[in-house]
Amino acid sequence: MQKSALVKSSKYAWMICAMLVLMQFIYAGITLSTVTLYMEPILAEHPGLARTAYALTITINGGANAIMSFFYGNLVQKFGLKKMVAFCAIIMVAGVLLYANGTAMWMFYLGAALEGISLCFCSGATCSVIFSQWFSKNTGTLLSLTAVGSGLAGVIFSPIVQNWINTIGWQGSLYINLAMVVVTAVLLIIFLKESPEPYGVKPMWNDQVKIATDEGKIVPYGVTSKEAYKTPQLWIATFGVGLLALIIYGSITNLAIYSSDLGYNPGTMLSIMYLGNIILQLPFGMLADKLGIRPCMLIYGIMAVAAAFIYSLAPAQGVFILGTVLLGGAFSILKATLPVLTLQVFGSRDQAKIMSPMIAVMNIGVAFGTPVLSAAYDITGTYSKMFVLFAVVAAVLTLMLFFGLKPLQKVVNQKKAVEAGADNVDDIQ
């Protein structure tokens, strides 16, 4: 057992929660959500940079995240989650520093790649794994809380960052961002603890729903990654959420220009989308905890279908706003689904490894959503036809996920045994 001046009781779980909310607020929120605001001033200062070439930074960010996601579980197993988060927090510092001093395209590309690598570990997947160690229940709600933090940062800081850019320039704004990233990295390195077990502390609410022994040892349950890879559930989740990511994120990243084409204020529409996400994100986690991930996926999948259908009509502003709110709700699927799904369908035993291919494919979908929808516009001269296709495909995927993600019986049986007080469940099928 390790000694710690910080970790003295299960109440330290709330410090863990605060650190993860801060991580999402700064990294996924302020740093990632405001990145498109820098495009215009950077291109104005560097006229030799092509708009299309610069736009690839978003694809590179998502691509680097996707590549790292394939190795997520193995890296966690080899080095531990705390070390990987600390390393990636430092990588984020390097990425923002490159952006702030960018004078050539390769610097922006490298900065985007470093930020993508960092976000692989400083993200919802890591929050889920750590929450499942520190809290005995309500992990879906807590995960949604961190996601609300990132959405709230987008709403609050988009106009603030725009003001910084207008008053002190894009480099000055990025240096303020850099200071926030550095402070966050220091706090994560000092205060984030991967699990209560090394300190002999039980998880929060362990007296209500047991996941640890009286000595504080976490009891793993569920299937191994090798067993999970042989199940249809894993591949249904992988490709279902991956394609939904393409549809939802492609819609989000094209929202500003589509709004402008229709004569609506793009900044207002983006704020409405983020507000919709903030309002509808927390119920996502609460529903997942109370009803299970499948009903939750059905509800938010319907939002994705409805949003795509509404956008296909190029409607009046009021109806367009409704579609944008629903798109914000559907965005919840890309923030909390796979971590919660992994825990509920496959268990906690090999959570990080099982999530790896699913998160990787989801990030591939995120990376390609923007160019796919943009290419469709270039070919047809309209977004409407592609949004009709998005609506149809999203409907099929939503039904596939609802009917295909039944939790494995072994997981159900072992989870009940752990909560009943069993110290070892390896022989339970």
C-alpha positions as a Markdown table, in Angstrom:
| # | Residue | x | y | z |
|---|---|---|---|---|
| 1 | Met | 0.0 | 0.0 | 0.0 |
| 2 | Gln | 1.3 | 3.4 | -0.9 |
| 3 | Lys | 1.3 | 6.4 | 1.4 |
| 4 | Ser | -0.2 | 9.7 | 0.3 |
| 5 | Ala | -0.7 | 13.0 | 1.9 |
| 6 | Leu | -3.6 | 13.6 | -0.5 |
| 7 | Val | -5.6 | 10.4 | -0.7 |
| 8 | Lys | -7.0 | 9.7 | 2.7 |
| 9 | Ser | -10.6 | 8.6 | 2.0 |
| 10 | Ser | -13.1 | 7.8 | -0.8 |
| 11 | Lys | -13.9 | 11.5 | -0.8 |
| 12 | Tyr | -10.8 | 12.1 | -2.9 |
| 13 | Ala | -13.0 | 10.8 | -5.8 |
| 14 | Trp | -14.4 | 14.3 | -6.0 |
| 15 | Met | -10.9 | 15.7 | -6.5 |
| 16 | Ile | -10.5 | 13.1 | -9.3 |
| 17 | Cys | -13.8 | 14.3 | -10.8 |
| 18 | Ala | -12.7 | 17.9 | -10.6 |
| 19 | Met | -9.4 | 17.1 | -12.4 |
| 20 | Leu | -11.2 | 15.3 | -15.2 |
| 21 | Val | -13.8 | 18.1 | -15.7 |
| 22 | Leu | -10.9 | 20.6 | -15.8 |
| 23 | Met | -9.1 | 18.4 | -18.4 |
| 24 | Gln | -12.1 | 18.3 | -20.6 |
| 25 | Phe | -12.8 | 22.0 | -20.2 |
| 26 | Ile | -9.4 | 23.1 | -21.2 |
| 27 | Tyr | -8.2 | 20.4 | -23.7 |
| 28 | Ala | -11.4 | 19.3 | -25.5 |
| 29 | Gly | -13.2 | 22.6 | -24.7 |
| 30 | Ile | -11.1 | 25.7 | -25.0 |
| 31 | Thr | -8.2 | 24.3 | -27.1 |
| 32 | Leu | -10.2 | 22.1 | -29.6 |
| 33 | Ser | -13.5 | 23.9 | -29.8 |
| 34 | Thr | -12.0 | 27.3 | -30.7 |
| 35 | Val | -9.4 | 26.0 | -33.2 |
| 36 | Thr | -11.5 | 27.1 | -36.3 |
| 37 | Leu | -11.4 | 30.8 | -35.0 |
| 38 | Tyr | -7.7 | 31.0 | -35.8 |
| 39 | Met | -8.0 | 30.0 | -39.4 |
| 40 | Glu | -8.9 | 33.4 | -40.9 |
| 41 | Pro | -6.3 | 35.5 | -39.0 |
| 42 | Ile | -3.5 | 32.9 | -39.6 |
| 43 | Leu | -4.3 | 32.8 | -43.3 |
| 44 | Ala | -4.4 | 36.6 | -43.4 |
| 45 | Glu | -0.9 | 36.8 | -41.9 |
| 46 | His | 0.4 | 34.0 | -44.1 |
| 47 | Pro | -1.1 | 34.5 | -47.5 |
| 48 | Gly | 1.1 | 31.8 | -48.9 |
| 49 | Leu | -0.9 | 29.2 | -47.0 |
| 50 | Ala | -3.9 | 27.7 | -48.9 |
| 51 | Arg | -7.2 | 27.5 | -47.1 |
| 52 | Thr | -7.7 | 23.8 | -48.2 |
| 53 | Ala | -4.2 | 23.0 | -46.9 |
| 54 | Tyr | -4.8 | 24.6 | -43.6 |
| 55 | Ala | -8.2 | 22.9 | -43.2 |
| 56 | Leu | -6.3 | 19.6 | -43.2 |
| 57 | Thr | -5.1 | 20.3 | -39.7 |
| 58 | Ile | -8.6 | 19.2 | -38.4 |
| 59 | Thr | -8.3 | 15.9 | -40.4 |
| 60 | Ile | -4.7 | 15.4 | -39.1 |
| 61 | Asn | -5.8 | 16.0 | -35.5 |
| 62 | Gly | -8.6 | 13.4 | -35.8 |
| 63 | Gly | -6.3 | 11.0 | -37.7 |
| 64 | Ala | -3.5 | 11.2 | -35.1 |
| 65 | Asn | -6.2 | 10.6 | -32.4 |
| 66 | Ala | -7.5 | 7.6 | -34.3 |
| 67 | Ile | -4.0 | 6.0 | -34.8 |
| 68 | Met | -3.2 | 6.4 | -31.2 |
| 69 | Ser | -6.5 | 4.9 | -30.2 |
| 70 | Phe | -5.6 | 1.6 | -31.7 |
| 71 | Phe | -2.7 | 1.4 | -29.2 |
| 72 | Tyr | -4.7 | 2.9 | -26.2 |
| 73 | Gly | -5.2 | -0.3 | -24.3 |
| 74 | Asn | -1.7 | -1.7 | -24.8 |
| 75 | Leu | -0.1 | 1.6 | -23.7 |
| 76 | Val | -2.3 | 1.8 | -20.6 |
| 77 | Gln | -1.4 | -1.9 | -19.8 |
| 78 | Lys | 2.3 | -1.2 | -20.2 |
| 79 | Phe | 2.8 | 2.2 | -18.7 |
| 80 | Gly | -0.4 | 2.9 | -16.6 |
| 81 | Leu | -3.0 | 5.5 | -17.3 |
| 82 | Lys | -1.6 | 8.1 | -15.0 |
| 83 | Lys | 1.8 | 8.1 | -16.8 |
| 84 | Met | 0.1 | 8.3 | -20.2 |
| 85 | Val | -2.1 | 11.2 | -19.2 |
| 86 | Ala | 0.9 | 13.0 | -17.8 |
| 87 | Phe | 2.9 | 12.4 | -21.0 |
| 88 | Cys | 0.0 | 13.5 | -23.2 |
| 89 | Ala | -0.6 | 16.6 | -21.1 |
| 90 | Ile | 2.9 | 17.6 | -21.9 |
| 91 | Ile | 2.4 | 16.8 | -25.5 |
| 92 | Met | -0.6 | 19.1 | -25.6 |
| 93 | Val | 1.7 | 21.9 | -24.3 |
| 94 | Ala | 4.1 | 21.3 | -27.2 |
| 95 | Gly | 1.2 | 21.2 | -29.7 |
| 96 | Val | -0.2 | 24.6 | -28.7 |
| 97 | Leu | 3.3 | 26.1 | -28.5 |
| 98 | Leu | 3.8 | 25.0 | -32.2 |
| 99 | Tyr | 0.5 | 26.6 | -33.2 |
| 100 | Ala | 1.4 | 29.9 | -31.4 |
| 101 | Asn | 4.7 | 30.1 | -33.2 |
| 102 | Gly | 3.5 | 28.7 | -36.6 |
| 103 | Thr | 5.2 | 30.3 | -39.6 |
| 104 | Ala | 5.0 | 27.3 | -42.0 |
| 105 | Met | 2.4 | 24.7 | -42.8 |
| 106 | Trp | 4.4 | 21.9 | -41.4 |
| 107 | Met | 4.3 | 23.6 | -37.9 |
| 108 | Phe | 0.5 | 23.7 | -37.9 |
| 109 | Tyr | 0.4 | 20.1 | -39.1 |
| 110 | Leu | 2.8 | 18.9 | -36.4 |
| 111 | Gly | 0.9 | 20.9 | -33.8 |
| 112 | Ala | -2.4 | 19.4 | -34.9 |
| 113 | Ala | -0.9 | 15.9 | -34.8 |
| 114 | Leu | 0.5 | 16.4 | -31.2 |
| 115 | Glu | -2.8 | 17.8 | -30.0 |
| 116 | Gly | -4.6 | 14.7 | -31.6 |
| 117 | Ile | -2.2 | 12.3 | -29.8 |
| 118 | Ser | -2.8 | 14.2 | -26.5 |
| 119 | Leu | -6.6 | 14.1 | -26.9 |
| 120 | Cys | -6.5 | 10.3 | -27.3 |
| 121 | Phe | -5.6 | 10.0 | -23.6 |
| 122 | Cys | -6.9 | 13.3 | -22.3 |
| 123 | Ser | -10.5 | 12.4 | -23.3 |
| 124 | Gly | -13.7 | 10.7 | -22.4 |
| 125 | Ala | -12.2 | 7.2 | -22.7 |
| 126 | Thr | -9.7 | 8.0 | -19.9 |
| 127 | Cys | -12.4 | 9.7 | -17.8 |
| 128 | Ser | -14.5 | 6.5 | -18.1 |
| 129 | Val | -11.7 | 4.1 | -17.0 |
| 130 | Ile | -10.8 | 6.3 | -14.0 |
| 131 | Phe | -14.4 | 6.9 | -13.0 |
| 132 | Ser | -15.1 | 3.1 | -13.1 |
| 133 | Gln | -12.2 | 2.7 | -10.5 |
| 134 | Trp | -13.1 | 5.7 | -8.2 |
| 135 | Phe | -16.9 | 5.5 | -8.3 |
| 136 | Ser | -19.1 | 2.4 | -7.7 |
| 137 | Lys | -22.1 | 3.8 | -9.7 |
| 138 | Asn | -23.3 | 6.7 | -11.9 |
| 139 | Thr | -20.3 | 6.5 | -14.2 |
| 140 | Gly | -22.4 | 7.5 | -17.1 |
| 141 | Thr | -23.7 | 10.6 | -15.4 |
| 142 | Leu | -20.2 | 11.6 | -14.3 |
| 143 | Leu | -18.8 | 11.0 | -17.8 |
| 144 | Ser | -21.5 | 13.3 | -19.2 |
| 145 | Leu | -20.6 | 15.9 | -16.6 |
| 146 | Thr | -17.0 | 16.1 | -18.0 |
| 147 | Ala | -18.5 | 16.3 | -21.5 |
| 148 | Val | -20.7 | 19.2 | -20.4 |
| 149 | Gly | -17.5 | 20.9 | -19.3 |
| 150 | Ser | -16.0 | 20.7 | -22.8 |
| 151 | Gly | -19.3 | 22.0 | -24.4 |
| 152 | Leu | -19.6 | 24.8 | -21.8 |
| 153 | Ala | -16.1 | 25.9 | -22.7 |
| 154 | Gly | -17.1 | 26.1 | -26.3 |
| 155 | Val | -20.0 | 28.3 | -25.5 |
| 156 | Ile | -18.2 | 30.6 | -23.1 |
| 157 | Phe | -14.9 | 30.9 | -24.7 |
| 158 | Ser | -15.7 | 31.1 | -28.4 |
| 159 | Pro | -16.6 | 34.9 | -28.1 |
| 160 | Ile | -13.9 | 35.4 | -25.6 |
| 161 | Val | -11.2 | 33.9 | -27.8 |
| 162 | Gln | -12.5 | 35.9 | -30.8 |
| 163 | Asn | -12.1 | 39.1 | -28.7 |
| 164 | Trp | -8.6 | 38.1 | -27.7 |
| 165 | Ile | -7.7 | 37.5 | -31.4 |
| 166 | Asn | -9.2 | 40.9 | -32.3 |
| 167 | Thr | -7.4 | 42.8 | -29.5 |
| 168 | Ile | -4.0 | 41.0 | -29.0 |
| 169 | Gly | -3.7 | 39.0 | -32.1 |
| 170 | Trp | -4.0 | 35.2 | -32.8 |
| 171 | Gln | -0.6 | 34.5 | -31.3 |
| 172 | Gly | -1.3 | 36.4 | -28.1 |
| 173 | Ser | -4.6 | 34.5 | -27.8 |
| 174 | Leu | -2.8 | 31.2 | -28.3 |
| 175 | Tyr | -0.3 | 32.1 | -25.6 |
| 176 | Ile | -3.2 | 32.6 | -23.1 |
| 177 | Asn | -4.4 | 29.2 | -24.2 |
| 178 | Leu | -0.9 | 27.8 | -23.7 |
| 179 | Ala | -0.8 | 29.1 | -20.1 |
| 180 | Met | -4.1 | 27.4 | -19.4 |
| 181 | Val | -2.8 | 24.1 | -20.9 |
| 182 | Val | 0.4 | 24.3 | -18.8 |
| 183 | Val | -1.4 | 24.9 | -15.5 |
| 184 | Thr | -3.8 | 22.1 | -16.3 |
| 185 | Ala | -0.9 | 19.7 | -17.1 |
| 186 | Val | 0.8 | 20.6 | -13.7 |
| 187 | Leu | -2.5 | 20.0 | -11.8 |
| 188 | Leu | -3.1 | 16.7 | -13.5 |
| 189 | Ile | 0.4 | 15.4 | -12.8 |
| 190 | Ile | 0.1 | 16.3 | -9.1 |
| 191 | Phe | -3.5 | 15.5 | -8.3 |
| 192 | Leu | -4.8 | 12.8 | -10.7 |
| 193 | Lys | -4.7 | 9.3 | -9.3 |
| 194 | Glu | -5.5 | 6.3 | -11.5 |
| 195 | Ser | -7.2 | 4.2 | -8.8 |
| 196 | Pro | -7.9 | 4.2 | -5.1 |
| 197 | Glu | -6.7 | 0.7 | -4.7 |
| 198 | Pro | -2.9 | 1.5 | -4.1 |
| 199 | Tyr | -3.9 | 3.7 | -1.2 |
| 200 | Gly | -6.2 | 1.2 | 0.5 |
| 201 | Val | -9.2 | 3.4 | -0.1 |
| 202 | Lys | -12.6 | 2.2 | -1.3 |
| 203 | Pro | -14.4 | 3.7 | -4.3 |
| 204 | Met | -17.0 | 6.3 | -3.6 |
| 205 | Trp | -20.5 | 4.8 | -2.9 |
| 206 | Asn | -18.9 | 1.3 | -2.4 |
| 207 | Asp | -21.2 | 0.8 | 0.6 |
| 208 | Gln | -24.2 | 1.1 | -1.8 |
| 209 | Val | -22.9 | -0.8 | -4.8 |
| 210 | Lys | -19.8 | -2.9 | -4.1 |
| 211 | Ile | -17.0 | -3.0 | -6.7 |
| 212 | Ala | -14.2 | -3.4 | -4.2 |
| 213 | Thr | -13.3 | -5.7 | -1.3 |
| 214 | Asp | -13.1 | -4.5 | 2.3 |
| 215 | Glu | -9.4 | -3.9 | 1.8 |
| 216 | Gly | -10.1 | -1.6 | -1.2 |
| 217 | Lys | -9.1 | -4.0 | -3.9 |
| 218 | Ile | -11.1 | -3.4 | -7.1 |
| 219 | Val | -12.7 | -6.7 | -8.3 |
| 220 | Pro | -12.6 | -6.9 | -12.1 |
| 221 | Tyr | -15.5 | -8.5 | -13.9 |
| 222 | Gly | -16.5 | -9.1 | -17.5 |
| 223 | Val | -14.8 | -10.5 | -20.6 |
| 224 | Thr | -11.2 | -10.2 | -21.8 |
| 225 | Ser | -10.4 | -8.2 | -24.9 |
| 226 | Lys | -9.8 | -11.5 | -26.9 |
| 227 | Glu | -13.3 | -12.7 | -25.9 |
| 228 | Ala | -14.9 | -9.3 | -26.7 |
| 229 | Tyr | -13.3 | -9.2 | -30.2 |
| 230 | Lys | -15.2 | -12.5 | -31.0 |
| 231 | Thr | -18.6 | -11.0 | -30.2 |
| 232 | Pro | -20.9 | -9.3 | -32.7 |
| 233 | Gln | -21.6 | -6.6 | -30.1 |
| 234 | Leu | -18.1 | -5.2 | -30.4 |
| 235 | Trp | -18.2 | -4.9 | -34.2 |
| 236 | Ile | -21.7 | -3.5 | -34.2 |
| 237 | Ala | -20.6 | -0.8 | -31.8 |
| 238 | Thr | -17.4 | -0.2 | -33.7 |
| 239 | Phe | -18.8 | 0.4 | -37.1 |
| 240 | Gly | -22.2 | 1.7 | -35.9 |
| 241 | Val | -20.7 | 4.5 | -33.8 |
| 242 | Gly | -17.9 | 5.1 | -36.4 |
| 243 | Leu | -20.4 | 5.9 | -39.2 |
| 244 | Leu | -22.6 | 7.9 | -36.8 |
| 245 | Ala | -19.4 | 9.9 | -36.0 |
| 246 | Leu | -18.9 | 10.7 | -39.7 |
| 247 | Ile | -22.5 | 11.8 | -40.0 |
| 248 | Ile | -22.7 | 13.9 | -36.8 |
| 249 | Tyr | -19.3 | 15.5 | -36.8 |
| 250 | Gly | -19.5 | 16.1 | -40.5 |
| 251 | Ser | -22.7 | 18.0 | -39.9 |
| 252 | Ile | -21.2 | 20.0 | -37.0 |
| 253 | Thr | -18.1 | 21.1 | -38.9 |
| 254 | Asn | -20.1 | 22.2 | -41.9 |
| 255 | Leu | -22.8 | 23.9 | -39.8 |
| 256 | Ala | -21.2 | 27.3 | -39.9 |
| 257 | Ile | -20.9 | 27.5 | -43.7 |
| 258 | Tyr | -24.3 | 25.9 | -44.3 |
| 259 | Ser | -25.9 | 28.4 | -42.0 |
| 260 | Ser | -24.2 | 31.2 | -43.9 |
| 261 | Asp | -25.4 | 29.8 | -47.2 |
| 262 | Leu | -29.0 | 29.9 | -45.9 |
| 263 | Gly | -28.6 | 33.5 | -44.6 |
| 264 | Tyr | -28.4 | 32.6 | -40.9 |
| 265 | Asn | -25.7 | 33.8 | -38.5 |
| 266 | Pro | -23.1 | 31.0 | -38.3 |
| 267 | Gly | -21.7 | 32.1 | -34.9 |
| 268 | Thr | -25.2 | 32.0 | -33.5 |
| 269 | Met | -26.0 | 28.6 | -34.9 |
| 270 | Leu | -22.7 | 27.2 | -33.5 |
| 271 | Ser | -23.6 | 28.6 | -30.0 |
| 272 | Ile | -27.1 | 27.1 | -30.3 |
| 273 | Met | -25.6 | 23.7 | -31.2 |
| 274 | Tyr | -23.2 | 23.8 | -28.2 |
| 275 | Leu | -26.0 | 25.0 | -25.9 |
| 276 | Gly | -28.2 | 22.1 | -27.1 |
| 277 | Asn | -25.3 | 19.7 | -26.3 |
| 278 | Ile | -24.9 | 21.1 | -22.8 |
| 279 | Ile | -28.6 | 20.9 | -22.1 |
| 280 | Leu | -29.0 | 17.4 | -23.5 |
| 281 | Gln | -25.6 | 15.8 | -22.6 |
| 282 | Leu | -26.2 | 15.3 | -18.9 |
| 283 | Pro | -29.6 | 13.5 | -19.4 |
| 284 | Phe | -27.6 | 11.1 | -21.7 |
| 285 | Gly | -25.5 | 9.8 | -18.9 |
| 286 | Met | -28.3 | 9.7 | -16.4 |
| 287 | Leu | -30.4 | 7.7 | -18.9 |
| 288 | Ala | -27.5 | 5.3 | -19.5 |
| 289 | Asp | -27.1 | 4.7 | -15.8 |
| 290 | Lys | -30.9 | 4.2 | -15.2 |
| 291 | Leu | -32.1 | 2.5 | -18.4 |
| 292 | Gly | -28.9 | 1.1 | -20.0 |
| 293 | Ile | -27.0 | 2.3 | -23.0 |
| 294 | Arg | -29.4 | 0.8 | -25.6 |
| 295 | Pro | -32.5 | 3.0 | -24.9 |
| 296 | Cys | -30.2 | 6.0 | -24.6 |
| 297 | Met | -28.7 | 5.3 | -28.0 |
| 298 | Leu | -32.2 | 5.0 | -29.5 |
| 299 | Ile | -33.3 | 8.4 | -28.1 |
| 300 | Tyr | -30.1 | 10.2 | -29.2 |
| 301 | Gly | -29.9 | 8.4 | -32.5 |
| 302 | Ile | -33.4 | 9.6 | -33.3 |
| 303 | Met | -32.1 | 13.1 | -32.7 |
| 304 | Ala | -29.4 | 12.6 | -35.3 |
| 305 | Val | -31.9 | 11.3 | -37.8 |
| 306 | Ala | -34.3 | 14.2 | -37.2 |
| 307 | Ala | -31.4 | 16.8 | -37.4 |
| 308 | Ala | -30.2 | 15.4 | -40.7 |
| 309 | Phe | -33.7 | 15.3 | -42.2 |
| 310 | Ile | -34.4 | 18.9 | -41.1 |
| 311 | Tyr | -31.2 | 20.1 | -42.6 |
| 312 | Ser | -32.0 | 18.3 | -45.9 |
| 313 | Leu | -35.0 | 20.6 | -46.3 |
| 314 | Ala | -33.0 | 23.8 | -46.0 |
| 315 | Pro | -35.8 | 25.1 | -43.8 |
| 316 | Ala | -36.8 | 28.5 | -42.4 |
| 317 | Gln | -34.7 | 29.7 | -39.5 |
| 318 | Gly | -37.0 | 28.5 | -36.7 |
| 319 | Val | -37.0 | 24.9 | -37.9 |
| 320 | Phe | -33.3 | 25.1 | -38.7 |
| 321 | Ile | -32.7 | 26.1 | -35.1 |
| 322 | Leu | -34.7 | 23.0 | -33.9 |
| 323 | Gly | -32.5 | 20.8 | -36.1 |
| 324 | Thr | -29.4 | 22.5 | -34.6 |
| 325 | Val | -30.5 | 21.8 | -31.1 |
| 326 | Leu | -31.2 | 18.2 | -32.0 |
| 327 | Leu | -27.7 | 17.9 | -33.6 |
| 328 | Gly | -26.3 | 19.2 | -30.3 |
| 329 | Gly | -28.1 | 16.4 | -28.5 |
| 330 | Ala | -26.9 | 13.8 | -31.0 |
| 331 | Phe | -23.3 | 15.1 | -30.4 |
| 332 | Ser | -23.6 | 13.4 | -27.0 |
| 333 | Ile | -23.2 | 10.0 | -28.8 |
| 334 | Leu | -19.6 | 10.9 | -29.7 |
| 335 | Lys | -18.7 | 11.9 | -26.1 |
| 336 | Ala | -20.0 | 9.3 | -23.8 |
| 337 | Thr | -21.4 | 6.3 | -25.7 |
| 338 | Leu | -18.4 | 4.0 | -26.2 |
| 339 | Pro | -16.9 | 4.3 | -22.7 |
| 340 | Val | -20.3 | 3.6 | -21.0 |
| 341 | Leu | -21.2 | 1.0 | -23.6 |
| 342 | Thr | -17.9 | -0.9 | -23.0 |
| 343 | Leu | -18.5 | -1.0 | -19.2 |
| 344 | Gln | -22.2 | -2.1 | -19.6 |
| 345 | Val | -21.8 | -4.6 | -22.4 |
| 346 | Phe | -18.3 | -6.0 | -21.8 |
| 347 | Gly | -17.5 | -5.2 | -18.1 |
| 348 | Ser | -14.5 | -3.6 | -16.4 |
| 349 | Arg | -11.9 | -6.3 | -16.8 |
| 350 | Asp | -10.3 | -5.2 | -20.0 |
| 351 | Gln | -12.1 | -1.8 | -20.5 |
| 352 | Ala | -9.2 | 0.1 | -22.0 |
| 353 | Lys | -8.2 | -2.6 | -24.5 |
| 354 | Ile | -11.8 | -3.2 | -25.6 |
| 355 | Met | -12.4 | 0.5 | -26.2 |
| 356 | Ser | -9.3 | 0.9 | -28.4 |
| 357 | Pro | -10.6 | -0.3 | -31.8 |
| 358 | Met | -14.0 | 1.3 | -31.2 |
| 359 | Ile | -12.6 | 4.7 | -30.4 |
| 360 | Ala | -10.1 | 4.5 | -33.2 |
| 361 | Val | -12.9 | 3.9 | -35.8 |
| 362 | Met | -15.0 | 6.6 | -34.2 |
| 363 | Asn | -12.2 | 9.1 | -34.7 |
| 364 | Ile | -11.7 | 8.0 | -38.2 |
| 365 | Gly | -15.3 | 8.8 | -38.8 |
| 366 | Val | -14.8 | 12.2 | -37.1 |
| 367 | Ala | -11.7 | 12.8 | -39.4 |
| 368 | Phe | -13.6 | 12.0 | -42.6 |
| 369 | Gly | -17.0 | 13.6 | -41.8 |
| 370 | Thr | -15.9 | 17.1 | -42.9 |
| 371 | Pro | -14.4 | 16.2 | -46.3 |
| 372 | Val | -17.2 | 13.7 | -47.2 |
| 373 | Leu | -19.9 | 16.3 | -46.7 |
| 374 | Ser | -17.8 | 19.1 | -48.3 |
| 375 | Ala | -17.0 | 16.8 | -51.3 |
| 376 | Ala | -20.8 | 16.1 | -51.7 |
| 377 | Tyr | -21.5 | 19.8 | -51.9 |
| 378 | Asp | -18.7 | 20.4 | -54.5 |
| 379 | Ile | -20.2 | 17.6 | -56.7 |
| 380 | Thr | -23.9 | 18.4 | -56.4 |
| 381 | Gly | -23.9 | 22.1 | -55.4 |
| 382 | Thr | -26.1 | 21.4 | -52.4 |
| 383 | Tyr | -26.0 | 19.8 | -49.0 |
| 384 | Ser | -29.6 | 18.5 | -49.2 |
| 385 | Lys | -29.1 | 15.2 | -51.0 |
| 386 | Met | -26.3 | 14.1 | -48.6 |
| 387 | Phe | -28.3 | 15.1 | -45.6 |
| 388 | Val | -31.1 | 12.8 | -46.9 |
| 389 | Leu | -28.6 | 10.0 | -47.2 |
| 390 | Phe | -27.3 | 10.9 | -43.7 |
| 391 | Ala | -30.8 | 10.6 | -42.2 |
| 392 | Val | -31.5 | 7.2 | -43.8 |
| 393 | Val | -28.1 | 5.8 | -42.8 |
| 394 | Ala | -28.4 | 7.2 | -39.2 |
| 395 | Ala | -31.8 | 5.5 | -38.9 |
| 396 | Val | -30.4 | 2.1 | -39.9 |
| 397 | Leu | -27.4 | 2.5 | -37.6 |
| 398 | Thr | -29.6 | 3.5 | -34.6 |
| 399 | Leu | -31.8 | 0.5 | -35.0 |
| 400 | Met | -28.7 | -1.8 | -35.4 |
| 401 | Leu | -27.2 | -0.4 | -32.2 |
| 402 | Phe | -30.4 | -0.7 | -30.2 |
| 403 | Phe | -31.1 | -4.3 | -31.2 |
| 404 | Gly | -27.4 | -5.5 | -31.3 |
| 405 | Leu | -25.9 | -4.2 | -28.1 |
| 406 | Lys | -27.4 | -6.6 | -25.5 |
| 407 | Pro | -24.9 | -6.9 | -22.6 |
| 408 | Leu | -23.1 | -10.3 | -22.5 |
| 409 | Gln | -24.7 | -12.7 | -20.0 |
| 410 | Lys | -21.3 | -13.4 | -18.4 |
| 411 | Val | -20.9 | -9.7 | -17.7 |
| 412 | Val | -24.4 | -9.5 | -16.1 |
| 413 | Asn | -23.7 | -12.5 | -13.9 |
| 414 | Gln | -20.3 | -11.4 | -12.8 |
| 415 | Lys | -21.4 | -7.9 | -12.1 |
| 416 | Lys | -24.2 | -9.2 | -9.8 |
| 417 | Ala | -21.7 | -11.4 | -8.0 |
| 418 | Val | -19.3 | -8.5 | -7.4 |
| 419 | Glu | -22.1 | -6.3 | -6.0 |
| 420 | Ala | -23.2 | -9.2 | -3.8 |
| 421 | Gly | -19.7 | -9.2 | -2.2 |
| 422 | Ala | -17.7 | -11.8 | -4.2 |
| 423 | Asp | -14.0 | -11.3 | -4.1 |
| 424 | Asn | -13.3 | -13.4 | -7.3 |
| 425 | Val | -15.7 | -14.0 | -10.2 |
| 426 | Asp | -13.4 | -15.6 | -12.7 |
| 427 | Asp | -15.3 | -18.9 | -12.7 |
| 428 | Ile | -18.7 | -17.4 | -13.2 |
| 429 | Gln | -20.1 | -17.6 | -16.7 |
